[in-house]
Amino acid sequence: MKNKIIDLFCGCGGLSLGFEKAGFETVYAIDMWDKAIDTYNFNREDKVAECCDIHDLTKEKLSHINKNGDVVGIIGGPPCQGFSKAGVRDVNDPRNHLYLEYCRIVETVRPEFFVLENVTGLLNLSGGIFKDDIVKRFGELGYHVEFKNVCAADYGVPQNRYRVFFVGMKSKSFVFPNGLDEIVTSKDAISDLPPLTLENGKDEYHLYATSAQNEYQKMMRGSEIGVKNHQITVHTQQTIDIISMVPDGGTINDLPPEYWNVRKFRKGFERMPSFKPCHTVDTGHRNYFHYKENRIPTARENARLQSFPDNYIFLGNKTDQYKAIGNAVPPFLAYNIAKAIKEQL
């Protein structure tokens, strides 16, 4: 069976990784951010990703990539800032129209399937015109298009991350896979990672603090004996003191009123819950704190919460690492979608 795919807007490679775990082979990937491409290629033997504007991906280049006609799928998540509920949600934001370039490439390559991932805000922006246009536009190319608002926690990711997936198949309508029975909590995900202090917090490499406590940790570890990307962020004493008053899973509302305006942001002080999946891991890292320690999560802890294995290394400075991880599709979620596609093909 043909198994080659192209990943558009690939970021650091979460969507690709999930599809690769399901048996697909990524033969080409692009993204506009060079730091993400560096991480993508660093973690793969075949350096198939390049920093490229999708507008520059010509018909001739696509024909060369697919010269044997064996590209079976195109996957990707066009930048979502224009759709996000956290933004101004301007219908004319040029980023909202990058899916048209995605569509152009699907039309040129004509794969058996495509997967388009985005924030849930896309579904109802301007009365749903983008959602309707995606279904109509790809339908006119001969694809049966199905979409669903999916929660990553339903597929073994320790994070309540909601994203919409559009899946188009030529041969039939895609049936989204059922969720898994077991929920992975924040504590399940990261409790084996070493506690950090000012003394060890800047070390490049850390041995695991304990043996693997559960199946999720075993999967994340693989054959590793320790982790990278686990560096502490040093907070002011005022911030540490305030964090220390927030209970496990608590918010700024658990603090006395005099602290409510320290940060002019309703999610300014939240502690992830040890007893359930965490909130969405975003590209920033200043407002969401470790369930036990009085600090923000490290890049490695965020990677665990996103379901990246411990041997997946993130390059660049800490800001680059947080951004790459927060922008990624959780590999476990991608794997479940990819596995269902493979079975249905």
N, C-alpha and C positions, 0 to 999 in steps of 0.2 A: 504494500500500500504506500502511496506517496505520503511523505510526512514533512516536507519542507515548508517553512513559514517565513514571512517578513514581518518585522515589528516596527511600526511607525510610532514616533514619539516614545521611544523605548525607555527613556530615563536610565536609571542604574540597572534595570533588567529584571524587575520582579515578575512582570507578565511573561517575559521570555522564559524565565527560570521555571515557572509553573508548567508551561507548555512543554518544556524540555523534559521535565520529570515525568510527563505523561507520554513521552515517546516521540515528540516532534523535534525537528532540527531547525534552529534558526539560521538562515543562510544570509540574512542581511537585516540590519537594524539602523535606524537613524534617530538623532535627537539634536536639538539646537544647542544644548548645554554641554560644553566640552568636558566639564568635571564629571558629569554623569556618564559620558562615553568612556572616560578613563576607567571608571569603576566597572562599567559593563565589560569592557575588554579584559581588564585585569583578572576577572573571575572566570574567563573562558579561554580554552586552548586556542580556539579559532577566533581571531580578532575581527569579527564580522561587522561590528558597529562603527559608524563614522559620524562625525559632527557635520550635519548637513541640514539646510533649510528644505522643507518638504516641497516648496515651490520649485526647487532646483532639481528635483528628482524627475528626470525626463523619461519620455516613452522609450527612447533608445537605451537608456541605462536599465530600465525595468525589463526590457526585452533581453538584454544581456544576462541579467540576474536570473531570469526565467527561461533561458535559452533552451533548456531541455523540457520545458513545460511541466516541471515537477513541483512547482510551488502550489501547495494545496490550500494554504490559508494566509490571511493577512490579519494581524492583530494590532491593537494600539489604543491609546487613550489621548486624544487631542487635548491640549492644555485647557484647563477647566475654569480658570479664574473668572472668565466672563459669565459663567453659569452659576458660580458658587453663591450660596446664600450668605456667605460672609462678605461678599463684595457688593458693588453697586448694581450688578446685574443689568448692564446696559445691552440691549438687544443689538446695538450697532458695534459693540466691542469687536475688533477684528479677530480676536482669538475665538470668538463664537463661530467663525466661519471656516476654521481650519478643517472641520469635518468634510467640507467640500473638496479639499485637496485629498483627504483620505478616500473619498468617494471616487475621485478621478483615478487614483491608483488602483482601487478595486476594479474599476471599469476597464483599465488597461490590462491588468494581470488576469482577471476573471478566475479567481481561485474557487475552490469548492465551498469555502466558508470564509466568513470574516467575523471578527469580534471587536466591537467598539465599546470602550469603557469610559464612564464619565461620572461626574457628581450628580446627585439626584436632582439638583436644581434645574438641570436641563429639561426635566420632564414637564415642568409647568411654567418655565420662563415664557413670557408673552403669550400666555394661553396655550402653551404646548406646541408652538409653531415649529420649533426645532425638532422635537420628537416626531411630529407628524411628517416633517419633511424628510427626516432620516428614513422612516418606514416607507414613504412614497418613493423617494429617490432610489433607494437600493431595491425596492420592489420592482421598479421599472427596469432594473438591470437583470432581473430574473431570480432574485433571492427571496426566499420565505423569511421574513424578519420577525423575530420575537424579542421582546425586551422585558426586563424584570429588575426591580429594585432589590438588591441583594445585600444581606448583612454578612460580613466576613465571619462573625462569631458563629454563624450556623455551619461553617465549613472548617472548624478546627483552628481558627485564628483567634487568639486571646484579645479581641478588640471589636467593639461595636462600631464597625466602620461600614457605612451604607454607601453603595455605589450602584449606578444603573449600568447594566450590560445589555447591549444590542448584539444579538447573534443572528447572522444570516446564513442560510444554507441553500444550495441550489436544489438539492434532491428532495428535501422535506422540511417541515417546521421543526425547529430545535425544541427539545423538551429540557428545561432546566433541571439539574439534579436535585434530589431531595437533600435537605440538610442532615448533618450528622447528629447522633443522639447526645454525644458528650460535649459539654461546654468546657473550654480551657480558660481558667482564670488568670488574672495578672500575676498572682503569686505562683501559680503553676508554671508560668512562662519564665520567670526570672529569679526565682528564689535560690537557685544554685550559683548565681553569679556572685563574685566576691564583694563584700561590703567595702565601701570606699572611705578613705580618710584623706586629710591633707598630705599625709606622708606617702601613701601608696597611690593616690588618685591620679597622678600624672604618668604612671608607668605605662609603657607601650604594650605590655603583655601581662596577663593575669591568669594564674592557674584557677581552676574551678574551686569554689569554696567548699563544696560537698560533693558526694556522689549524686548521680542523676536521681531526682526524686519522683519522676513520673515518665510516662511514655513521650510526652511532648519534649521534655528536656533531653531524653535519649535521642530523639530524632534531630533536634537542633544541634546536638554535640557531634553526632557521627563518630568519627575516630579522633576528634580533637581532645586535647588535655587542658586547654585554656582558651582565652579569648583576646582579641584585639578590639580597638574602637571602644574601650571601656574606661574613658577618662572623666574625671570629676569636673563639674563646673563649680567654681568658688563663688558662694553667695555672700552678701553682706550679713553681718550679725543680726541686723533688724529683720532681714528676710528669713534667716534661719529660725529666729525666735517666733516669727509669725507662723511659719510652716509647722513648727513643733506643736502648735495649738490646734491644727486642723486634724480631725480624726481620720482613721482609715475610711476611704471613700467619701470623705467630707468635702465641704465647699466653703467659700467665704462666708456663707450664711451661718456657719457654725461658730464664727468668731464674734466677739463683742462689736457693737456698731461702730466704735471709734476706729476700727481697722478697715471698714468697708471702702473707704476712699483712698487707701494707700495706693491701690492701683485702680484707675478709672476704667474698670473692665469687669463685667459681671462674672467672668470665669478666671479672674485674676489669681485666686488661690484655690486650687483643687488638688486633692490627693487621690491618686488612682485607688480603686478598691481592690483589696487582696482577694476578695471573695467572689468576684465576677470579672468578666472581661473589662478592659479599660475603655476609655473613650477613644475617639479617632486620634491616631498619632498624626500630628500635623508637621509642617515644615519648620515651625518655630520650636522653642524649647524652654520658654520662660514661665509658663503658667500652670503646668501640670506636674505634680510632684510624686516621687516614689511612695509606694504604699506604706513604707516603714521608715526609711531614711529621710532626713530633712534636706532634700536636694531634688533637682530635676533628674529625670532618667538620663542615663548616658546614651550615646548613639547605639551602642551594642544592645542595651536594654530595649530601646525603641525598635531595633532590628528584630529582636526576639518577639516583641509584641506584633510585628509585621509578618512574622514567620520566615524570616531569612535565616538560613543555617549559619552556624558560628564560623564556618570556613569561608563565608562570603565577606570579603574585606572591602571596606568603604574608604576611598582615597580622599585627599583634600583636607582642609582644616575642619574643625568641629562644626562650624556653620554649614560647610558644604555637605558634611556627612548627614546632619539632621535634615537638610533640605532634600537630599537624594532619597533618604529613607522615607520621609514623610510623603513625598510625591509618588512613591512606588505603589503598584498593585501588590497586595500580599500574595506571595508565591503559593501558599496553600489554597487560597481562594482560586487563583488562576489554574492551579492543578486540577481542582474539581470541575471547573468549567471545561478545561481541555480534555479531561478524561471522558466526560460525557459526550463531547463532540466526537472524539475518536470512536467511541462505541457506536454512536449514531451514524457516523459515516460508513 
